[in-house]
């Protein structure tokens, strides 16, 4: 056998190599002992193969053709014996260029260990950019009323039949590619609708896993099922599958910065594979993700790695690799957020139905004749139904099977209604600039002002058997975090109460005095497996709403009625369970409301929540009315808040991201019902940071993350820092995603360009600079410090994540900002004039000195968990 050094010289520029030709002829001659004539003919062809200028791929394919021809002429026993030998694979690799050999040799060695099977030994395929040609040509981005699934289903079913009958992952990949290539919300929805329709009509069993994959999750938030994959697992798989070394992989990552883009580029470098990849299906990808998340205990890391390796090995083409890796990283970045998916599902089930279903879809020719407004009304009604179902029971495992059975109908709301131990999505309040705006909006109505406590919003479920579940605002199960509240439930449940769903605010308190403590104190409490005997931070539950009682939902009842049931049927336990402190008022009680607001802020609360008490459908909603009514309440605005409201773009900012203007909204009545997952003006929040005259900080933007949804192409949130005058370091203080306009986002993306689109970096770098102190989650891009931004905020808090001013107020913790909000760029200030860590520490000391401790209030108030930016 020739040495490896000689083997590497066999295919160099098409030069003649006599010994190599004889070796190749000799090998084939061994396989042709049963046919001397054929052997002679083939032997004559071999020198031409070696002497002709061929690419590595062409050479490999010629060898493959000859090998297949010989296998077809041999008997079954001879074929099996031949395929069990490895010289064929070795010699084929010898004929390849030195660059291709290192990529193929490990695969040959691995393949030699596999059982022999037809076409499994020397099937050298170009896998770098090979794609599924069937799905690539389907125009998924056509308008749904034009797209006809029936034109493609027969071909798709035939295509899928060769893969076990299940829908291929390539269909979902095609959808992802089209969705991620457009910023048009209409195009995104249309593409999702058409993809879902193909699955509904062609493979309904793949619809549910497809929806989970498209929404970048594998389970609802209240079921803890995390992949738990580190970046090393994906790196190892890319290196093994694509034949890359550490240096090559790092070079690709430094250039592109996104793990999915790295996989796309790495797949190009995977020239050949000896085993034909098994096409991925939507079901198998989802099931593999569940296996990864469920793998625990000894050997789980190796088991997860094997699954990741197999997924990347079987991914066809660069795009499948890109989205497989992004899915594994749980950062899909296609802009298909929850709301978009629910809209797409509602339209897809209006236009299509699965085989065997009883309901009838709408007539597309009839829909096509409708006016734009009439069609929008039909779409809107279906969307509201699906959104309402998902808000009450936020689990696709519950929603999709019912949709497949009955489609869009009123029965859907009944089948997917409230259920104990399944959290409903909480109702949210709109932000108002100040008390005057709130009083203007609620003229003519009775409302309740409630303390907005500085704690964690909690949804408490209790069934007939006494089982208790507690969920966060984000639907995460936190029963284990509050065993003291679980133990408290039998004591607060009054006579005649069997089951309920209650909402309230969990606040850290001093058990003896009832003094309220801040949210920062609550975050120091352990999150899992808390033992009652080891609890050092006591809490009190301030209840403010009741949504379910004794098997009956209360969502359609007015707030006054729900509040009365809460207060009459449950028992107060001082310093453990009570109701939020509240004040019933009208818009004419401006002085009383102002005093109540002041008492809330002095009691270490964030501000007040204001809620409509009754359903008064005959009173129109005044919205942002201007005129005499507004002037009467203007005296409640501080000079600073009024001046800010006049600044360009700041009014919309202060009003909150969810406070959107709606055409004709002044004529719509505000209802006092509980509306899950909606942010309405029937609940308004007024915070002290939106009303009071606070100091601002001049901070330096130092990094950013890719945004979500429509902000996916921009930087949001942005990491900001203060200066340390002594060391010259920039110390990270908070992340901010509030106060920016779309115009500002676009300008910021152009100024801080990471080169993803332009190919050239501008004012950014891929690694954290040495002059920055930060230990939290790594951002997607680091900025070259260039600007100073003026920032508003509510409080300065101690932080376990941020390093700003560490050592000045605490030896272990730095300082951060709660609810930071961008005000403007300070073009008049240089970096040397930005706020310092000393100034930040001074604000914290001044804030603590102003705090007036009081006993725990007795009454009503809505507290929402608005997580600190460093959580």
C-alpha positions, 0 to 999 in steps of 0.5 A: 500500500502506498504511503499517505504522502504518495496518495495525496499526489494522485490528482494534481493538475491532471498530470499522468501518474502511471502507478496510480492508474495501475493501482486503480485498475487492479482494484476494479479487476478484483471486483470483476473476476467473474467477467474477464471481458468486462474487466478488460473494457473497464481497465481501458477506461481507468487511465482516461479517468485518472488522466482527464482534468476533472473536479473532485466532485466529477471524479467521485461521481464517475467512480460512483457510476462505475461502482454502481454498474459493477454492483448491479452485475454481481450476485447478492453474496458478492455484493454484500462481501464487496460492500463490507470492505473499505478499500473502495472508500479509501481509494475514492478518497485518495483520488480527491484533492488534499483539501477534500480528504480531511473532510471525507476520511472521518466519514469513511471510517465511521461508514465502515462501521455501519451495516452494509446496505444498498447504496450506502458505501460510496454515495458521495454527494454534494451536500453544501447547498443541496435543497429540496427542489419541490418545496423551493418552487412553491409560492408561499408568499402569494395572497391567500385568496390566490394561493391554491393548496390543491395545486401542490398537494398531490406532488407534496404527498408523493414527495412526503411518501418517500419520507414516511408520509410526514410533511418535510421540514423543508416546507417549514424552512421555505416558509421561514426563508420567505418570512425572514426576507421581508419586513411587510407584516402582510407578507409575513401573515400571508406566507404563514397562512399558506404554509399552515393551509398546506399542512391542514389539508396535506398533513394535519398531524404535522400542524401542531409541531409546525406551530411550536417550531414557528413560534420558537418554543416547544411548550407553553411558558407554565410547563418548564421544558428548556433545551438547556443547550450551550453554544459548545454543543452546536459548535461541536456539531458544526465542526464534526458535520462540516469538517471545520476546525476551531480557527475556521469556525471562529473566523465565520462567527466573527464575520457573521455573528449569528449562529444560524448564519454560521451554520449556513456558511459552514454547510457550504464547506461540507463538500461530500457525504458518504451517507445519504442524509435522511430528510428531516420532517417537521415531526421528527425535528420537534420530537428531537427538541423534546428529547433534548429538553427531557434528557436529564441525569448522567449521560444526558450531555452526550445524548443531547450532543448526538441528537444535535449532530444528527439534526445537522447531518440530516439538514439539507442545504444551507437554509435548513442548517441555518434554521435548525441552529437558530431553533436550537439557540431558541433565537429564530428571528423570523418575526412570527411572534405570538400575535402573528401566528394566531392571526395566521391560524384564524385565516388558515382555518377559515380557508381550509379544513383537514380531511374528514372534518365536519365544518365547511371553510369559507368560499374563496371566490365569494371572499374574493368579491368582497370589498376590503372593509368587508373582508377585514371584518371577516378576518377580524372576527375570526382573529378575535375568537382565536386570540380570546381562546389563546388568552384564556388557555395559552397552550397550542396543545389545547387550541390546535386539536380543537381547531382541526375538529371544529374550525373557527366557531363560537364553540371554540371559546367554550372548548378553550375556556378558563381552566384551573392550573392553566394560567390565563394571560393577565389584563394590562393597563395603559400608561398615562403621562400624568393624573390630568390625562387620566382624569380627562380620559375617565370623565363621567365614570366612577373609577377606583384608584389603587396602590401600585405595589412594588412587587411581583404580580401573581395569579393564584389557582385553587381547586376543589381538592385544595391544590394550589398553583401560583403563576407569574405575570409571564405565566411561569409556574412559581408555586415552589417559590412561595410555599408560605402562600400555598400554606396560607390559602386554606386560611383565606378561603371563606365559607362556600368557596371551593375553587377560585382564580385570584390575582394579586401582588406579592410584596416583601414585608416586615412580618412584625410591622407590616412595613413594605420593602422594595422589589429588590428585596423580593428578588433576593428570595430563592426561586426554587425548592423553598422550604418554609422553615428557611424563609428569610424574606416574608411576603404579603399577598395584596389581592385585587381581582377575582376571575374564577369562582366555584367553577364559574368564570367571572371575566364578563362581570364588571369590576365592582362586582368582582371586587365585592365577591373578592372582599366578601368571600375571602378572609384577611390575614394581617401582614399575610393576605389583604386587599390593595388599598383603594379609593373610589372617585370620579374625575371631579375629585381631582384634589382627593386623587392627587393626595391619594397618589402622593400617599402611594409614592410615599409608601414606597409604591410605584404609583397608582392603578385606575380602573373603571368600576361599571359597564356604562355603554351609553357614555362615549370614550373621550380618549385624548380629548383636548379643550375645557375638560382637559384644562380643568385637570391640567393643574395636576401636571408638574411643569416638567411633565408638561414640557416633556409632553410637548417635545417631539415624539415624547408624548407617544413615548410617555404614553407607553408602547401599548397605548395606540391611537385607534380610529373612532376610539372616542365613541367606543364605550370603556367596559369594566370587564376583565379582558385577558391579554389586552392593554386597555384604557379601562385600566390606567397606570400612573407611575411616579417616574412619569409624573414627578420631577426626577433627576436624569442621567447622561449615559453612554450606549455601549452594546445592543441586542437584536430586537423581536418582531418588527424590531428584528432589524434594529438594536433593542434593547440597548446597554448603557453605562456610566463613567468611572473617573478613577479607572477610566472604565465604562460600567454597565448600568441598565438596558433600555428599550423604551422611548425610541421612535422607529426613525431613531431605531433606523438611524441608530442601526445605520450608525452602529452597523455590524456589517450584516447587510452592508458587509462593513462594520461601522462603529461596532466590534464583535468582542467586548472592549477591555475598558467596559465592565459588564458580567450579564448576558452577552449582547449581539453587538458591541458599540464603539462609545460615541454618544451620550444619551439623556435617560429618565428612570423611576428608581436607582436599585441595587443590582446583582448583574450590573457593576456600576458604582460597585463598592460605593454603596455595596461591596457586592452589588452595583447599581441599576435603573428601574424603568429607564426611558430614552429622552434625547441625544446630548449632542452638546456633551462629550463622553467625558461629560457623561454621568459618573458612578459617583453621581449615580451613587449620590442619587441612590443615597438621596432616594433612600433618604427620602423613603418614608417607612409606613405600615402596610396599607389596608385596601386595594391596588394593582401591582404588575411584575415589571421585571428589572432590566437586569433580571 
